[in-house]
Amino acid sequence: MFNKYGDTWSTWENVSRSKFDARHVSAVFDGSNIMAVWRQQAKEGGPSQLFYSIYSGSSWSKPKTVGVSVNYQLFPILGLSGEGVFITWVETLKDSDFPKDDPDGGLGYVSHYHKSEQKFSKPLSLSPKQDILYPHITTGNLDAVYLVYEKEFDDDYGIFLDILTVK
């Protein structure tokens, strides 16, 4: 890492530990660990999947999938609320010009990381149609999780807000 003046840096480390194309990284610090998430192929010829790794202060954990899907998983974003780490992403049935990732729309999802179980929850769908693009999630110590995303609306796109209350 770097010192407080930015004068020195550690040597780089391949967090994804993959020979495949890895892109669209997002990261959060939960007060004790850094979590990074990205998309890459799990196997040659397969669809892109979301992977994550956790930095404990000395090393990165072995990458794990957020949740296996037959679809192409794209554009993960991590956010932090009072309830912990959340992730949003898009899934498409088609390759969307993979690895360039240029979808027309997809299924949007959100999931919560269960620290005690060391895995993400079953995904919650943001829409029943493939009309979601680029979902984002708030970061902060809030009572709710705020999701903002692009959605197809009357043959155009608009920016939408959903509020997920955590109980």
Secondary structure, DSSP 8 states (H G I E B T S, - for coil): ---TTS--------TT--SS-EEEEEEEE-SS-EEEEEEEESSTTS-EEEEEEEE-SS-B---EES---SSEEEEEEEEEETTEEEEEEEEESS-TTTTS---S-BEEEEEEEETTTTEE---EES-SSS-EEEEEE--SS-SEEEEEEEEEETTEEEEEEEEEE--
